[in-house]
Amino acid sequence: MKKNIIPTIALIIMSITACTSQSLQQRAAAAKAAADKALQDSKGTGTKPLSNDEVIKGLKDALTVGTNNSTGIASKVDGYYKNPKLFIPFPPEAKQVKDKMDALGMKPQTDKFVMTLNRAAEEAAKNAAPIFITAVKGMSIGDGFGILKGADNAATQYLKDKTNAELKQKFTPIVKAAIDKVEVTKYWNPIITKYNKIPMVKKQNPDLTAYVTEKAMAGLFMLLAEEELKIRKDPMARVNDILKRVFGNL
């Protein structure tokens, strides 16, 4: 009887040992997996919580990248003229000028004038990036997290709200130079001169520099908002470590 008990006890001990060994292996595997994940996190978004300063730097980097991309798009030939979202039409306050001139057979001239308005915006966009980037770098942001977790265009809107007047002031001479370069007034003056000679019409002479400046800036802000959205939604658009860390935490 005792001879039968001994093998049984040995079998039980071996079973317990095997189970214990298997459990230890499972625990070791789980620990290794956790360590690997922690290491991966430290290389990616980081285990250290984001600071407000990091978020602010990330937001400014996003706007800088977005500005460079936006001005690159807008400054190409037809960047405004053949982009329905950016296209600058005949000045609305002078629409009656266009209608009257088109009726008098001057549609080719009014169309050419509209094209030069858009060419002026495209030309001005070539020199817009430094002005916008300077504004971004000098922009004071208090609550970076508020912007980061805000709307998809929150950083762009913040830049617009805080620096729009300054940007317009600095961008206006760039637009004026562009207007002169593409000869907008060469096509405008014959139109408005002939129109203003028509009896009984209200004289018109819109400020073309102000008009193009406003429309050109509106177009750049629209493109900038689209670039911000890309960085927020598409990991491939996060071209440096701070963008990956900040926007990877969204």
Backbone torsions as a table, in degrees:
resi	resn	phi	psi	omega
1	MET	NA	-44.4	179.9
2	LYS	-64.5	-33.8	179.4
3	LYS	-63.8	-32.5	179.3
4	ASN	-75.4	-30.9	-177.7
5	ILE	-69.3	-40.5	-174.3
6	ILE	-60.2	-48.6	177.8
7	PRO	-62.0	-35.6	-179.9
8	THR	-63.7	-45.4	178.8
9	ILE	-62.3	-41.0	179.8
10	ALA	-62.0	-39.7	179.7
11	LEU	-65.0	-41.8	179.2
12	ILE	-62.9	-44.4	-179.3
13	ILE	-61.7	-41.7	179.8
14	MET	-64.1	-38.1	179.7
15	SER	-65.5	-43.5	179.4
16	ILE	-62.7	-42.0	-179.4
17	THR	-62.8	-42.1	-179.8
18	ALA	-63.7	-43.5	179.3
19	CYS	-62.4	-43.6	-179.3
20	THR	-63.2	-41.9	179.3
21	SER	-63.1	-42.9	178.7
22	GLN	-63.0	-40.6	179.2
23	SER	-63.5	-42.9	179.2
24	LEU	-63.4	-39.0	178.7
25	GLN	-64.0	-41.3	178.9
26	GLN	-64.2	-42.0	179.2
27	ARG	-65.0	-40.2	179.4
28	ALA	-63.5	-41.1	179.5
29	ALA	-64.7	-41.7	179.3
30	ALA	-64.4	-41.5	179.7
31	ALA	-63.6	-41.5	179.0
32	LYS	-64.3	-41.6	178.6
33	ALA	-61.5	-42.2	178.9
34	ALA	-64.4	-40.2	179.3
35	ALA	-65.4	-42.0	178.7
36	ASP	-62.3	-41.0	179.5
37	LYS	-65.1	-41.9	179.1
38	ALA	-62.0	-40.1	179.0
39	LEU	-65.8	-41.8	178.8
40	GLN	-63.2	-41.9	178.4
41	ASP	-61.4	-40.2	-178.1
42	SER	-66.2	-26.2	177.5
43	LYS	-84.5	-22.5	-175.7
44	GLY	-97.4	-109.1	-176.8
45	THR	-74.8	-19.3	177.5
46	GLY	92.3	144.6	178.0
47	THR	-84.5	-21.5	179.8
48	LYS	-75.2	131.1	-179.6
49	PRO	-59.7	146.6	177.0
50	LEU	-64.8	140.3	173.6
51	SER	-97.2	161.2	178.5
52	ASN	-62.5	-36.3	178.6
53	ASP	-63.1	-40.4	178.1
54	GLU	-64.3	-42.3	-179.6
55	VAL	-62.6	-44.1	179.9
56	ILE	-61.1	-44.7	178.1
57	LYS	-61.7	-41.0	178.7
58	GLY	-63.1	-41.6	179.1
59	LEU	-64.6	-42.8	179.8
60	LYS	-67.3	-38.0	176.1
61	ASP	-64.1	-40.3	179.2
62	ALA	-62.0	-42.8	179.3
63	LEU	-68.6	-34.7	178.1
64	THR	-66.9	-47.3	177.2
65	VAL	-61.5	-44.2	180.0
66	GLY	-63.3	-38.2	178.3
67	THR	-63.6	-46.3	179.5
68	ASN	-61.4	-42.2	179.1
69	ASN	-67.8	-42.0	-177.2
70	SER	-65.2	-47.4	-179.3
71	THR	-67.1	-31.5	176.2
72	GLY	-63.4	-40.0	178.5
73	ILE	-69.7	-47.7	-173.7
74	ALA	-70.5	-29.8	-174.1
75	SER	-82.9	-5.8	176.6
76	LYS	-71.7	157.3	174.4
77	VAL	-59.5	129.3	-176.7
78	ASP	73.7	11.2	177.6
79	GLY	-57.8	-35.3	173.3
80	TYR	-100.6	-46.4	-168.8
81	TYR	-59.9	-37.9	-177.8
82	LYS	-111.6	17.9	173.6
83	ASN	-108.7	108.6	-176.0
84	PRO	-56.0	-28.4	-178.6
85	LYS	-76.8	-24.8	-176.5
86	LEU	-109.1	-15.2	-174.6
87	PHE	-48.4	131.5	179.5
88	ILE	-100.0	113.8	-177.7
89	PRO	-83.7	177.8	172.6
90	PHE	-55.8	138.5	-178.5
91	PRO	-50.8	121.5	-175.9
92	PRO	-55.7	-37.5	-177.9
93	GLU	-68.5	-14.3	179.1
94	ALA	-114.1	23.7	-177.7
95	LYS	-58.9	-34.6	179.6
96	GLN	-64.3	-26.5	175.7
97	VAL	-64.7	-49.2	-179.3
98	LYS	-61.2	-47.1	-178.3
99	ASP	-59.2	-44.3	-178.2
100	LYS	-67.7	-43.0	-178.6
101	MET	-68.6	-38.2	176.7
102	ASP	-61.4	-39.9	-180.0
103	ALA	-67.2	-26.0	179.9
104	LEU	-91.3	10.0	176.1
105	GLY	88.6	16.5	-178.1
106	MET	-105.9	23.9	-179.7
107	LYS	-59.1	-41.1	177.0
108	PRO	-56.7	-37.5	179.4
109	GLN	-70.1	-41.4	179.8
110	THR	-68.9	-36.3	177.0
111	ASP	-64.8	-40.9	179.0
112	LYS	-65.1	-38.1	177.9
113	PHE	-62.4	-44.8	179.1
114	VAL	-61.7	-39.9	179.0
115	MET	-62.7	-40.8	-179.4
116	THR	-68.6	-29.4	173.8
117	LEU	-59.1	-45.2	-179.8
118	ASN	-70.4	-36.1	176.3
119	ARG	-63.7	-36.2	178.5
120	ALA	-64.2	-41.8	178.7
121	ALA	-64.5	-41.7	178.6
122	GLU	-62.9	-41.6	179.0
123	GLU	-65.3	-43.6	-179.9
124	ALA	-64.2	-35.1	-178.6
125	ALA	-61.8	-24.6	178.9
126	LYS	-61.8	-28.1	-177.2
127	ASN	-110.5	12.7	-176.0
128	ALA	-80.7	-34.1	-171.9
129	ALA	-53.8	-50.6	-178.9
130	PRO	-59.1	-36.2	-179.5
131	ILE	-67.0	-46.4	-179.6
132	PHE	-66.6	-42.6	-177.7
133	ILE	-66.0	-38.5	175.8
134	THR	-60.6	-41.4	178.4
135	ALA	-64.6	-39.3	179.2
136	VAL	-62.8	-48.4	-177.1
137	LYS	-64.9	-32.1	-179.0
138	GLY	-89.6	-1.7	-176.7
139	MET	-73.4	131.7	179.1
140	SER	-94.4	119.5	179.8
141	ILE	-115.7	122.8	179.3
142	GLY	-86.2	-60.5	-175.4
143	ASP	-102.7	87.6	179.4
144	GLY	-63.9	-38.7	-179.1
145	PHE	-63.6	-34.7	179.4
146	GLY	-62.0	-39.5	178.3
147	ILE	-74.6	-43.6	-178.2
148	LEU	-58.1	-41.1	-177.0
149	LYS	-95.1	9.8	179.8
150	GLY	-86.0	-154.6	-179.2
151	ALA	-64.2	165.2	-177.0
152	ASP	-65.4	-16.6	177.6
153	ASN	-116.1	22.4	-172.0
154	ALA	-60.9	-40.6	-179.2
155	ALA	-68.1	-42.7	177.8
156	THR	-61.9	-44.1	-179.9
157	GLN	-65.3	-37.5	178.3
158	TYR	-63.3	-44.9	177.3
159	LEU	-59.6	-44.9	-179.4
160	LYS	-62.4	-45.8	-178.4
161	ASP	-64.0	-38.9	-172.9
162	LYS	-85.2	-26.7	-171.3
163	THR	-127.3	5.2	-173.0
164	ASN	-56.7	-46.7	-177.7
165	ALA	-64.1	-42.8	179.2
166	GLU	-66.2	-42.2	178.7
167	LEU	-61.3	-44.1	-179.0
168	LYS	-61.7	-42.8	180.0
169	GLN	-61.0	-42.0	-177.6
170	LYS	-80.6	-26.2	-176.9
171	PHE	-83.7	-25.7	-176.8
172	THR	-56.4	-49.4	178.9
173	PRO	-63.5	-28.5	176.2
174	ILE	-65.5	-42.9	178.9
175	VAL	-66.1	-41.9	-179.9
176	LYS	-60.3	-42.5	178.3
177	ALA	-64.5	-38.0	179.2
178	ALA	-67.1	-40.5	178.3
179	ILE	-60.4	-42.3	178.5
180	ASP	-66.5	-39.7	-176.6
181	LYS	-65.0	-43.1	-178.1
182	VAL	-91.0	3.8	173.0
183	GLU	61.2	48.7	178.1
184	VAL	-59.0	-46.1	-176.1
185	THR	-65.8	-23.2	177.1
186	LYS	-60.6	-34.3	-180.0
187	TYR	-93.6	-21.3	-178.2
188	TRP	-82.1	-44.5	-172.6
189	ASN	-57.4	-45.6	177.8
190	PRO	-62.0	-35.3	-179.4
191	ILE	-66.5	-53.7	-175.1
192	ILE	-70.5	-32.6	178.4
193	THR	-64.0	-45.9	179.7
194	LYS	-66.9	-39.6	-179.1
195	TYR	-63.2	-45.8	-175.7
196	ASN	-69.3	-10.9	176.2
197	LYS	-87.9	-8.7	179.0
198	ILE	-72.1	129.3	-178.4
199	PRO	-59.8	140.9	170.2
200	MET	75.6	-0.7	180.0
201	VAL	-84.2	153.1	175.7
202	LYS	-79.3	125.5	-177.1
203	LYS	-59.7	139.9	-178.2
204	GLN	-128.5	141.7	172.8
205	ASN	-166.8	72.7	-177.0
206	PRO	-63.7	152.7	177.4
207	ASP	-76.4	98.8	-174.5
208	LEU	-66.9	-34.7	179.5
209	THR	-63.7	-45.7	179.5
210	ALA	-64.4	-39.5	-178.4
211	TYR	-65.0	-48.7	-179.2
212	VAL	-66.6	-38.4	178.5
213	THR	-59.2	-48.0	-179.5
214	GLU	-61.3	-46.6	-177.4
215	LYS	-70.3	-38.5	179.6
216	ALA	-64.7	-42.9	178.9
217	MET	-66.6	-41.2	178.4
218	ALA	-59.5	-39.8	178.5
219	GLY	-65.8	-41.3	179.3
220	LEU	-65.7	-40.2	177.7
221	PHE	-65.6	-34.8	178.2
222	MET	-65.2	-45.1	178.1
223	LEU	-65.2	-38.6	179.7
224	LEU	-63.1	-39.5	177.5
225	ALA	-63.5	-37.6	178.2
226	GLU	-66.8	-38.4	178.2
227	GLU	-68.1	-38.0	177.0
228	GLU	-62.0	-41.7	179.1
229	LEU	-61.0	-40.2	178.4
230	LYS	-60.3	-46.1	-178.2
231	ILE	-64.8	-36.4	179.4
232	ARG	-69.0	-36.7	-170.6
233	LYS	-102.2	-28.2	-172.6
234	ASP	-113.8	110.2	179.5
235	PRO	-55.6	-29.4	-179.4
236	MET	-67.8	-19.9	-179.8
237	ALA	-84.5	-7.6	179.6
238	ARG	-88.1	94.0	-165.4
239	VAL	-88.4	-0.8	175.6
240	ASN	-143.5	172.4	-172.5
241	ASP	-63.1	-39.3	-176.7
242	ILE	-68.4	-35.3	176.7
243	LEU	-67.5	-39.8	178.8
244	LYS	-64.3	-42.7	-177.7
245	ARG	-69.1	-48.0	-175.5
246	VAL	-70.4	-52.8	-175.1
247	PHE	-81.9	-15.5	174.4
248	GLY	-72.2	-14.6	179.5
249	ASN	-88.9	-5.0	-178.8
250	LEU	-67.8	NA	NA
